[in-house]
Amino acid sequence: MRGSPWIENTRSRDAAVSAESLKAFLAVCAVGVLTGLVAAHVRLHLGLPGHKAVLLMTPVIAARLIFRSTAGATGGLVAAALGSLAAGGQMIGAWAHLPIAALAGCLIDSAIGFAERRRLAAYWTIALTGVAALAANLVFFAERLLTPLFQSYTLLGLSALDLRIFTYAVFGLIAGLLGAGIAMVVRRRRAEPGNVTSPRQ
């Protein structure tokens, strides 16, 4: 049948791309599970709300960019939530948190996907990822509003609510900038001439 070799080659390429995409997604999810397990037990003792984002989101964001998984941040943050739940962590309080983690991941995936489609420069990608992670951590903060976690203290003239919004935003931004920065360094090293492990384009 005319055209059959071409069709078969196209199907083979599509299957290969699908397999690579699945591997990339699972790799980010694996990073997420490990991150959740670590975040459930590590205490930074910073005394500031929202600081867990640095532990929780930074590795997932870095993995999302390194493996180039379209839905990696979403899968990674949900996997982190599951990992933390399995370890009995308090950061991920209940199964109801999973949709929140998915929403936060979608924000990050959307921002990174936009940067990748537009082929933005690395510094723009890092900046955009930082803003998305800021928004993602505020999504986690919005969930916290439904739980009795507020304390009656002030810092630098900020009320408890203002302080929490501020620190959640700052730590989210730090996680996004740090994760994206790490990923860009790794990708640049892989792209160096003679490096056989350079990422797929």
C-alpha positions as CSV (number, residue, x, y, z in Angstrom):
1,M,0.0,0.0,0.0
2,R,1.4,3.4,-1.1
3,G,2.5,5.6,1.8
4,S,2.6,2.8,4.3
5,P,6.3,3.1,5.2
6,W,5.8,6.9,5.8
7,I,2.8,6.2,8.0
8,E,4.6,3.5,9.9
9,N,7.6,5.8,10.5
10,T,5.3,8.6,11.7
11,R,3.6,6.2,14.1
12,S,7.0,5.0,15.4
13,R,8.1,8.6,16.0
14,D,4.9,9.4,17.8
15,A,5.2,6.3,19.9
16,A,8.8,7.2,20.8
17,V,7.8,10.8,21.7
18,S,5.0,9.5,23.9
19,A,7.3,7.1,25.6
20,E,9.9,9.8,26.3
21,S,7.2,12.2,27.6
22,L,5.9,9.5,30.0
23,K,9.5,8.8,31.2
24,A,10.0,12.5,31.8
25,F,6.7,12.8,33.7
26,L,7.5,9.8,35.9
27,A,11.0,11.1,36.5
28,V,9.6,14.4,37.8
29,C,7.0,12.5,39.9
30,A,9.8,10.4,41.4
31,V,11.6,13.6,42.4
32,G,8.3,14.9,43.9
33,V,7.8,11.8,46.0
34,L,11.4,12.1,47.4
35,T,10.8,15.8,48.0
36,G,7.6,15.1,49.9
37,L,9.4,12.5,52.1
38,V,12.2,14.9,52.9
39,A,9.8,17.9,53.5
40,A,7.8,15.8,56.0
41,H,10.8,15.4,58.3
42,V,13.2,18.3,57.7
43,R,12.8,21.4,59.8
44,L,14.5,24.6,58.7
45,H,13.4,26.4,62.0
46,L,13.1,29.7,60.2
47,G,10.0,30.6,62.1
48,L,8.4,32.2,59.0
49,P,5.2,30.9,57.3
50,G,5.6,29.4,53.8
51,H,9.2,28.6,54.0
52,K,8.6,24.9,53.2
53,A,8.1,26.0,49.6
54,V,11.9,26.1,49.3
55,L,12.1,22.4,50.2
56,L,9.0,21.3,48.4
57,M,8.9,23.3,45.1
58,T,12.5,23.9,44.3
59,P,13.4,20.3,43.3
60,V,10.1,19.8,41.5
61,I,10.6,23.0,39.4
62,A,14.1,22.1,38.6
63,A,13.1,18.6,37.5
64,R,10.2,19.9,35.4
65,L,12.6,22.1,33.5
66,I,15.4,19.6,33.2
67,F,13.2,16.7,32.0
68,R,10.9,19.1,30.0
69,S,7.7,17.3,31.1
70,T,4.7,19.3,30.0
71,A,2.7,18.5,33.2
72,G,5.7,17.8,35.3
73,A,5.1,20.4,38.0
74,T,1.5,19.3,38.4
75,G,2.5,15.6,38.7
76,G,5.5,16.5,40.8
77,L,3.6,18.5,43.4
78,V,0.8,16.0,43.7
79,A,3.5,13.3,44.1
80,A,5.2,15.4,46.8
81,A,1.9,15.7,48.6
82,L,1.4,11.9,48.4
83,G,4.9,11.3,49.6
84,S,4.5,13.7,52.6
85,L,1.1,12.0,53.4
86,A,2.7,8.6,53.3
87,A,5.4,9.8,55.7
88,G,2.9,11.4,58.1
89,G,4.1,14.9,57.4
90,Q,2.1,17.8,58.7
91,M,2.9,20.1,55.7
92,I,0.4,18.2,53.6
93,G,-2.4,18.0,56.1
94,A,-5.1,15.9,54.3
95,W,-6.1,14.3,51.0
96,A,-8.1,17.4,50.3
97,H,-4.8,19.1,49.8
98,L,-4.1,17.1,46.6
99,P,-6.3,19.3,44.3
100,I,-4.6,22.4,45.7
101,A,-1.2,20.9,44.9
102,A,-2.5,20.1,41.4
103,L,-3.7,23.7,40.9
104,A,-0.4,25.1,42.1
105,G,1.5,22.8,39.8
106,C,-0.7,23.8,36.8
107,L,0.2,27.5,37.4
108,I,3.9,26.6,37.2
109,D,3.5,24.3,34.2
110,S,1.5,27.0,32.4
111,A,4.2,29.6,32.9
112,I,7.1,27.3,32.0
113,G,5.1,26.0,29.0
114,F,4.6,29.6,27.8
115,A,8.3,30.3,28.1
116,E,9.2,27.1,26.2
117,R,6.7,27.7,23.4
118,R,8.0,31.3,23.0
119,R,11.6,30.1,23.3
120,L,12.3,32.8,25.9
121,A,15.8,33.5,27.0
122,A,16.9,31.7,30.2
123,Y,16.7,34.8,32.4
124,W,13.1,35.5,31.3
125,T,12.2,31.8,31.9
126,I,13.7,32.0,35.4
127,A,11.9,35.2,36.1
128,L,8.6,33.9,34.8
129,T,9.0,30.7,36.8
130,G,9.7,32.7,39.9
131,V,6.5,34.7,39.5
132,A,4.5,31.5,38.9
133,A,6.0,29.8,42.0
134,L,5.1,32.9,44.0
135,A,1.5,32.5,42.8
136,A,1.6,28.8,43.5
137,N,2.7,29.3,47.1
138,L,-0.1,31.9,47.6
139,V,-2.5,29.1,46.5
140,F,-1.2,27.0,49.3
141,F,-1.6,30.0,51.6
142,A,-5.2,30.4,50.5
143,E,-5.8,26.9,51.6
144,R,-4.2,27.7,55.0
145,L,-6.8,30.4,55.5
146,L,-9.3,27.6,56.2
147,T,-7.2,26.2,59.0
148,P,-6.6,27.7,62.5
149,L,-2.8,28.3,62.0
150,F,-2.6,32.0,62.6
151,Q,-0.5,33.4,65.4
152,S,-0.9,36.8,67.0
153,Y,2.4,38.4,66.4
154,T,3.8,41.2,64.2
155,L,7.1,41.7,62.4
156,L,8.3,44.9,60.9
157,G,4.9,46.4,61.6
158,L,3.1,43.7,59.7
159,S,0.0,42.0,61.1
160,A,-0.1,38.2,61.3
161,L,-2.2,38.0,58.1
162,D,0.0,40.5,56.2
163,L,3.1,38.8,57.3
164,R,1.9,35.4,56.1
165,I,1.0,36.7,52.7
166,F,4.4,38.4,52.4
167,T,6.4,35.4,53.5
168,Y,4.5,33.0,51.4
169,A,5.0,35.2,48.4
170,V,8.7,35.6,49.1
171,F,9.5,32.0,49.7
172,G,7.5,31.0,46.6
173,L,9.5,33.4,44.6
174,I,12.8,32.1,46.0
175,A,11.7,28.5,45.2
176,G,10.9,29.4,41.6
177,L,14.0,31.4,41.0
178,L,16.2,28.8,42.6
179,G,14.6,25.8,40.9
180,A,14.7,27.4,37.5
181,G,18.3,28.6,38.0
182,I,19.5,25.2,38.9
183,A,17.7,23.7,35.9
184,M,19.3,26.2,33.5
185,V,22.8,25.4,34.9
186,V,22.2,21.7,34.4
187,R,20.8,22.2,30.9
188,R,23.7,24.4,29.9
189,R,26.2,21.8,31.1
190,R,24.4,19.1,29.2
191,A,24.3,21.2,26.0
192,E,28.1,21.7,26.1
193,P,29.9,20.2,23.0
194,G,30.8,16.6,23.4
195,N,28.3,15.9,26.1
196,V,26.2,12.9,25.0
197,T,23.6,13.5,27.6
198,S,22.3,16.8,26.1
199,P,18.5,17.1,26.5
200,R,16.1,16.6,23.7
201,Q,15.2,19.7,21.8
